[in-house]
Amino acid sequence: MDYCVPPVRPTWYETRMSYVETEEQQMLRKQVSEIGRKYGQKYYADKCRAGEPPNELWDEIARHGFIGVNTPEEYGGGGLGIYELQIVCEELAAAGCPLLLLLVSPAICSTVIARFGTDAQKEQWLPKLASGEMTMAFAITEPDAGSNSHRIATEGTRDGDDWLISGTKYYISGADSADAILVVTRTGGAEGGRGRLSLFIVDGSAPGLDKALIPMQIPGPDRQFTLFFDKVRVDSDRLIGNEGQGLSQIFVGLNPERILGAALGNGVALFAIEAAARYAKEREVWGKPIATHQGIAHPMAQAKIEVELARLMTMKAAWLFDQGQDAGEAANMAKYAAAEACLSAIDNAIQVHGGNGMSEEYGIALLWGMARTMRIAPVSREMILNFVGQHSLGLPKSY
């Protein structure tokens, strides 16, 4: 089959949300699914155990234009949106190959650069990000800042026409293989101790940048790092947008990250449900498949309902973002729903498999770590509940 990025969506798409995907979107799902299933869960499991990034899969979906599906056409992308990117993310995860880097390089970094970068910055970075030739990590989290971006301590200070960046970033995914890193810095103070934030692109091999691997008990292909910036010098053209406007830029990137995180969780849940249903129909006890017992069938049915509800909210959030509307509430709700559905589906799949659910042969337990991570990253369930309580229900701020 000749894989290609689908053509630009029809005009009516931009005026209303449809629960039925277009033929182009359905074709995109089919094409990505075929690639993902060609590699399969065993490929992903082998990469997890080896602690290696899934470069072969990344390169193949890049060759077919799927990584840059949301990048503007004039910069080598597909000219579509976050909706289509979440299709790519979900289908790969549903094939047993969840790619965490999709949340970062195309969802956060490309979105921020496309929205706030200068023409020269767009020309420099977007074509290579869209083609997959280059990957970009995102560095916001710090040891002492937690979820409070106002307390970021990594500083960017002027030095003539350049900037010097100093500080520490924590739990940065894929920093070892990233060609560049989009770094959130504090470039000044404000009343109440809040930092005035700015975003810079730093080369992954910049002098003064050191990376320390964070040992993790749960294996995964995307390793986590602590980054140490010691007066890392960057040119003025590495500042994205205007100095001090980083906070608004961050949230333009974080909503796509949450939408893609939801898509990842939805895909993993679909993989688990499919595996559990297949096993329950094949496994026989007392002369009949275990799927005939309601104690087995009902939890699987419940998991399917939960993930389909999460998928609907994910689609809504992606559609809202692509229309330029406020997607904050929907993105947070989608991330919450998908994380809960994903963890429930994985737990149920393990239970259906019994002891086999913990074996390497069936590959279910390995995804539990990914599912559990969804409750704490890229935003914790507690922070989502805080957001919904305050912004959706009008409750007093609790933190």
Residue pairs with C-beta under 8 A, 6 or more apart in sequence:
1 31
1 34
3 31
3 35
3 64
3 65
4 64
4 65
5 28
5 64
5 65
5 66
5 68
5 69
5 78
5 80
6 24
6 25
6 27
6 28
6 78
6 80
6 84
7 24
8 73
8 79
8 80
9 22
9 24
9 25
9 80
9 81
10 22
13 22
14 323
17 315
17 316
17 319
19 312
19 315
21 29
25 83
25 84
25 87
28 66
28 69
28 84
28 87
28 88
29 87
29 91
31 64
31 66
32 61
32 66
32 87
32 88
32 91
32 92
33 91
33 94
33 95
35 57
35 60
35 61
35 64
35 92
35 95
36 57
36 91
36 92
36 94
36 95
36 96
36 97
37 95
37 96
39 54
39 56
39 57
39 95
39 97
40 95
40 96
40 97
41 95
41 96
41 97
41 271
41 363
42 96
42 363
43 54
43 56
43 57
43 97
44 54
44 96
44 97
44 98
44 221
45 360
45 363
45 366
47 53
47 54
47 221
48 219
48 220
48 221
48 366
49 219
51 219
51 220
51 221
51 223
52 221
53 101
53 174
53 177
53 221
53 222
54 97
54 99
54 221
57 92
57 97
57 99
58 67
58 99
58 101
58 132
59 132
61 67
61 88
61 92
61 132
62 68
62 131
62 132
62 133
63 132
65 77
65 78
65 130
66 88
67 88
67 102
67 105
67 106
67 129
67 130
67 131
67 132
68 76
68 77
68 78
68 106
68 110
68 129
68 130
68 131
68 132
69 77
69 78
69 80
69 84
69 85
69 88
69 106
70 77
70 78
70 80
70 81
70 82
70 84
70 85
70 106
70 107
70 110
70 111
71 77
71 78
71 79
71 106
71 110
71 114
71 126
71 129
71 130
72 79
72 114
72 122
72 126
73 79
75 114
75 122
75 123
75 126
75 127
75 130
76 126
76 127
76 130
76 131
77 110
77 126
77 130
78 84
78 130
81 318
81 321
81 322
82 107
82 111
82 256
82 259
82 260
82 318
82 321
82 322
83 315
83 318
83 319
83 322
85 102
85 106
85 107
85 256
85 260
86 259
86 260
86 262
86 263
86 314
86 315
86 318
87 263
88 102
89 98
89 99
89 102
89 103
89 260
89 263
89 264
89 267
90 263
90 264
90 266
90 267
90 270
90 311
90 314
91 267
92 98
92 99
92 102
92 267
93 99
93 263
93 264
93 265
93 266
93 267
93 268
93 270
93 271
94 266
94 267
94 268
94 270
94 271
94 274
95 267
95 271
96 271
96 363
96 367
98 264
98 267
98 268
98 367
98 370
99 264
100 173
100 174
100 220
100 221
100 222
100 264
101 135
101 173
101 174
101 222
102 260
102 264
103 257
103 260
103 261
103 264
103 378
104 136
104 137
104 138
104 173
104 174
104 257
105 129
105 135
105 136
105 137
105 178
106 129
106 130
107 253
107 256
107 257
107 259
107 260
108 138
108 182
108 253
108 254
108 256
108 257
109 125
109 129
109 136
109 138
109 182
109 253
110 126
110 129
110 130
110 136
111 252
111 253
111 256
112 182
112 199
112 240
112 249
112 250
112 252
112 253
113 121
113 122
113 125
113 126
113 129
113 240
114 122
114 126
115 249
115 252
116 199
116 240
116 241
116 245
116 249
116 252
117 125
117 126
117 240
117 241
118 237
120 237
121 201
121 237
121 240
125 134
125 136
125 180
125 201
128 134
128 179
129 135
129 136
134 179
134 180
135 174
135 177
135 178
135 179
136 178
136 179
136 180
136 181
136 182
136 201
137 172
137 173
137 174
137 175
137 178
137 180
137 181
137 182
137 204
138 172
138 181
138 182
138 253
138 257
139 154
139 169
139 172
139 175
139 181
139 182
139 183
139 184
139 227
140 149
140 152
140 169
140 184
140 250
141 169
141 170
141 171
141 172
142 151
142 152
142 153
142 154
142 167
142 168
142 169
142 170
143 168
143 170
143 226
144 151
144 153
145 151
145 152
145 153
147 379
147 380
147 383
149 184
149 197
149 247
149 250
150 193
150 194
150 195
150 247
151 193
151 194
151 195
152 184
152 185
152 186
152 195
152 197
153 167
153 168
153 186
153 195
154 165
154 166
154 167
154 168
154 169
154 183
154 184
154 185
154 186
154 229
155 165
155 166
155 167
155 185
155 186
155 187
156 163
156 164
156 165
156 185
156 186
156 187
156 198
156 200
157 163
157 164
157 166
157 187
158 164
159 233
161 235
161 236
162 233
162 234
162 235
162 236
163 200
163 233
163 234
163 235
163 236
163 238
163 239
164 231
164 232
164 233
165 183
165 185
165 200
165 202
165 229
165 231
165 232
165 233
165 234
166 229
166 230
166 231
166 232
167 185
167 229
168 226
168 227
168 228
168 229
169 183
169 226
169 227
169 229
170 214
170 226
170 227
171 214
171 224
171 225
171 226
171 377
172 181
172 224
172 225
172 226
172 227
173 222
173 223
173 224
174 222
174 223
175 181
175 204
175 211
175 225
175 227
176 211
176 213
176 223
176 225
178 204
179 203
179 204
180 201
180 202
180 203
180 204
181 201
181 202
181 203
181 204
181 227
182 199
182 200
182 201
182 240
183 199
183 200
183 201
183 202
183 229
184 197
184 198
184 199
184 246
184 250
185 197
185 198
185 199
185 200
185 246
186 195
186 196
186 197
186 198
187 195
187 196
187 197
187 198
187 243
187 244
187 246
188 195
188 196
188 244
189 195
189 196
190 196
196 243
196 244
196 246
197 244
197 245
197 246
197 247
197 250
198 239
198 240
198 243
198 244
198 245
198 246
199 239
199 240
199 241
199 246
199 249
199 250
200 234
200 238
200 239
200 240
201 234
201 238
201 240
202 209
202 229
202 232
202 234
202 238
203 209
206 232
206 233
206 234
207 232
207 233
208 229
208 230
208 231
208 232
208 233
209 227
209 228
209 229
209 230
209 232
210 227
210 228
210 230
211 225
211 226
211 227
211 228
212 225
212 226
212 227
212 228
213 223
213 224
213 225
214 223
214 224
214 225
214 226
216 223
216 224
218 369
218 372
218 373
219 366
219 369
220 369
220 370
240 246
240 249
241 249
251 328
254 378
254 379
255 317
255 321
255 327
255 328
255 331
256 321
256 331
257 378
258 317
258 331
258 332
258 334
258 335
258 378
258 379
259 314
259 317
259 318
259 321
259 327
259 331
259 334
259 335
261 335
261 338
261 339
261 374
261 377
261 378
261 379
262 310
262 313
262 314
262 317
262 331
262 334
262 335
262 337
262 338
262 339
263 314
263 338
264 338
264 370
264 374
265 310
265 335
265 338
265 339
265 341
265 342
265 371
265 374
266 307
266 310
266 311
266 314
266 338
266 341
266 342
268 342
268 345
268 346
268 367
268 370
268 371
268 374
269 303
269 306
269 307
269 310
269 338
269 341
269 342
269 344
269 345
269 346
269 371
270 307
270 345
271 367
272 303
272 342
272 345
272 346
272 348
272 349
272 364
272 367
272 371
273 300
273 303
273 304
273 307
273 345
273 348
273 349
275 349
275 353
275 362
275 363
275 364
276 300
276 303
276 345
276 348
276 349
276 352
276 353
277 291
277 300
279 352
279 353
279 356
279 362
280 289
280 290
280 291
280 296
280 297
280 300
280 352
281 289
281 291
282 289
283 289
283 290
284 290
290 296
290 352
291 297
296 352
299 348
299 351
299 352
300 348
300 352
302 344
302 348
303 341
303 344
303 345
303 348
306 337
306 340
306 341
306 344
306 345
307 338
307 341
307 342
307 345
309 337
309 341
310 334
310 337
310 338
310 340
310 341
310 342
311 338
313 330
313 333
313 334
313 337
313 338
314 334
314 337
314 338
316 330
316 334
317 327
317 330
317 331
317 333
317 334
318 327
320 326
320 327
320 330
321 327
321 331
328 387
328 391
329 387
329 388
329 391
329 392
332 379
332 384
332 387
332 388
333 384
333 388
335 374
335 378
335 379
335 384
336 381
336 384
336 385
336 388
338 374
339 371
339 374
339 375
339 381
340 375
340 381
342 370
342 371
342 374
343 371
343 372
343 374
343 375
345 371
346 364
346 367
346 368
346 371
347 368
349 357
349 364
350 357
350 358
350 364
350 365
350 368
351 357
353 362
353 364
356 362
357 364
357 365
358 364
358 365
359 365
360 366
375 381
386 397
386 398
386 399
389 395
389 398
390 396
390 397
390 398
